[in-house]
Amino acid sequence: MTELPEPAVMRAFIALAPTDAAKDELAHALRPAYAAFPDLRWNRIEDWHITLAFLGELPVSTVHGLRRPLAALAAVRPSLELGLRGGGHFDERVLWSGVDGDLAGLHTLADAVRGQVTAAGITVPWRPLRPHLTLARARRYDTASVPKAAAGLDDFTGTPWRTARLHLVGSTTGPDAGPRRYGDIEAWELAGSG
């Protein structure tokens, strides 16, 4: 992920990122969908991530207060073996690829991350963890493209990979921010990933 200039308020989340090889493999599988559905709003490959905790819009100082507890958490949490598999959609508007592998470990890590965030005094909007990688969104008038694109991933099974880092990610918000871009605020090596 890329570096972002720092605003006073940012939208933040904590995530894992697939390896470049895993992303390239999925992007190759998506080539027919890219060609068939150019009107979908495709996420940039460098922004693909698996969200563990969505924090919403917070003051930058609050987000920076998470650095120490997340660094400590990453230092003791083992890396996970995950893979990307198949595709699906939420409400015929959001296209995603599924996540396979050590899902129990992924849920345990997400619970630990949410615990650190709550201990830091941040209220995390509760959402059940549904491990996925968001790939694209449909425009309001288009409810047919996403299910068709998802069907094109039915037989996709990516090569397993090990998570390397825990990412604290931010994006700018507001009318002058331009297109949303994600960037690492900081990332920490997970135990056993080096």
ABEGO torsion letter per residue (X at the ends): XBBBBBBABBBBBBBBBBBAAAAAAAAAAAAAAAAABAABBBBBAAABBBBABBAEBBBAAAAAAAAAAAAAAAAABBBBBBBBBEBBBBGGABBBBBBBEBAAAAAAAAAAAAAAAAAAGBBBBBBBBBBBBBABBBBAABAAAAAAAAAAAAABBBBBBBBABBBBBBBBBEAAAEBBBBBBABBBBBBGAX
